[in-house]
């Protein structure tokens, strides 16, 4: 399991979450 810290602009959040779930990453807070 990798722990990644990223600062994402609020208007990009949904886009990023969709992209990550698309490649099989879940559990983003």
MMTF fields as JSON, N, C-alpha, C and O atoms, coordinates in Angstrom:
{
  "mmtfVersion": "1.0.0",
  "mmtfProducer": "UNKNOWN",
  "numBonds": 115,
  "numAtoms": 116,
  "numGroups": 29,
  "numChains": 1,
  "numModels": 1,
  "chainsPerModel": [1],
  "groupsPerChain": [29],
  "chainIdList": ["A"],
  "bondAtomList": [4, 2, 8, 6, 12, 10, 16, 14, 20, 18, 24, 22, 28, 26, 32, 30, 36, 34, 40, 38, 44, 42, 48, 46, 52, 50, 56, 54, 60, 58, 64, 62, 68, 66, 72, 70, 76, 74, 80, 78, 84, 82, 88, 86, 92, 90, 96, 94, 100, 98, 104, 102, 108, 106, 112, 110],
  "bondOrderList": [1, 1, 1, 1, 1, 1, 1, 1, 1, 1, 1, 1, 1, 1, 1, 1, 1, 1, 1, 1, 1, 1, 1, 1, 1, 1, 1, 1],
  "groupList": [{"groupName": "UNK", "atomNameList": ["N", "CA", "C", "O"], "elementList": ["N", "C", "C", "O"], "formalChargeList": [0, 0, 0, 0], "bondAtomList": [1, 0, 2, 1, 3, 2], "bondOrderList": [1, 1, 2], "singleLetterCode": "X", "chemCompType": "L-PEPTIDE LINKING"}],
  "groupTypeList": [0, 0, 0, 0, 0, 0, 0, 0, 0, 0, 0, 0, 0, 0, 0, 0, 0, 0, 0, 0, 0, 0, 0, 0, 0, 0, 0, 0, 0],
  "groupIdList": [1, 2, 3, 4, 5, 6, 7, 8, 9, 10, 11, 12, 13, 14, 15, 16, 17, 18, 19, 20, 21, 22, 23, 24, 25, 26, 27, 28, 29],
  "secStructList": [7, 7, 7, 7, 7, 7, 7, 7, 7, 4, 4, 4, 2, 2, 2, 2, 2, 2, 2, 2, 2, 2, 6, 6, 7, 7, 7, 7, 7],
  "xCoordList": [0.845, 0.0, 0.884, 1.832, 0.576, 1.351, 0.557, -0.659, 1.277, 0.655, 1.093, 2.277, 0.147, 0.457, -0.264, -1.468, 0.469, -0.138, -0.109, 0.947, -1.264, -1.342, -2.286, -3.316, -1.928, -2.804, -3.5, -2.856, -4.821, -5.612, -6.558, -7.233, -6.597, -7.517, -8.955, -9.281, -9.818, -11.191, -11.952, -12.707, -11.77, -12.539, -12.027, -12.686, -10.882, -10.335, -10.642, -10.384, -11.187, -11.304, -12.094, -11.639, -13.272, -14.094, -13.393, -13.433, -12.755, -12.019, -10.932, -10.786, -10.186, -9.083, -9.615, -9.065, -10.678, -11.255, -11.74, -11.526, -12.389, -12.852, -11.681, -11.729, -10.641, -9.467, -8.824, -8.434, -8.715, -8.097, -8.949, -8.416, -10.253, -11.101, -11.097, -11.292, -10.879, -10.78, -9.577, -9.621, -8.497, -7.33, -7.261, -6.232, -8.371, -8.479, -7.991, -7.607, -7.995, -7.586, -8.829, -9.606, -8.994, -10.136, -9.602, -8.411, -10.453, -10.067, -9.406, -8.55, -9.793, -9.225, -10.023, -11.254, -9.301, -9.989, -9.543, -10.007],
  "yCoordList": [-1.187, 0.0, 1.242, 1.339, 2.165, 3.399, 4.539, 4.642, 5.388, 6.561, 7.781, 8.116, 8.434, 9.584, 10.808, 10.77, 11.881, 13.149, 14.076, 14.318, 14.587, 15.506, 16.64, 16.435, 17.818, 18.968, 19.211, 19.473, 19.122, 19.212, 20.398, 20.575, 21.191, 22.332, 21.817, 20.827, 22.473, 21.978, 21.702, 20.732, 22.536, 22.325, 21.137, 20.716, 20.591, 19.416, 18.126, 17.034, 18.248, 17.096, 15.944, 14.801, 16.23, 15.167, 14.498, 13.276, 15.299, 14.767, 13.8, 12.702, 14.229, 13.407, 12.128, 11.048, 12.249, 11.072, 10.062, 8.86, 10.541, 9.645, 8.966, 7.768, 9.722, 9.157, 8.075, 7.02, 8.343, 7.375, 6.117, 5.008, 6.274, 5.087, 4.317, 3.101, 5.018, 4.372, 3.445, 2.459, 3.752, 2.872, 2.0, 1.39, 1.953, 1.003, 1.516, 0.717, 2.816, 3.371, 3.877, 4.669, 3.394, 3.831, 4.318, 4.182, 4.87, 5.285, 6.642, 6.886, 7.524, 8.865, 9.758, 9.748, 10.529, 11.452, 12.867, 13.795],
  "zCoordList": [0.0, 0.0, 0.0, 0.78, -0.856, -0.929, -0.324, -0.49, 0.38, 0.995, 0.205, 0.169, -0.419, -1.262, -0.722, -0.468, -0.55, -0.148, -1.35, -1.935, -1.711, -2.843, -2.492, -1.85, -2.914, -2.729, -4.059, -5.075, -4.039, -5.268, -5.153, -4.138, -6.185, -6.185, -6.124, -6.78, -5.346, -5.143, -6.433, -6.502, -7.459, -8.684, -9.485, -10.435, -9.134, -9.817, -9.06, -9.565, -7.863, -6.981, -7.596, -7.568, -8.15, -8.725, -9.902, -10.043, -10.739, -11.882, -11.426, -11.963, -10.44, -9.938, -9.312, -9.529, -8.54, -7.886, -8.923, -8.766, -9.976, -11.042, -11.735, -12.015, -12.007, -12.673, -11.802, -12.301, -10.503, -9.603, -9.466, -9.479, -9.336, -9.223, -10.54, -10.552, -11.639, -12.942, -13.054, -13.791, -12.327, -12.348, -11.094, -10.803, -10.358, -9.252, -7.908, -7.055, -7.698, -6.408, -5.682, -6.215, -4.447, -3.644, -2.3, -2.019, -1.491, -0.15, -0.097, 0.753, -0.993, -0.987, -0.041, -0.046, 0.769, 1.677, 1.411, 2.072]
}
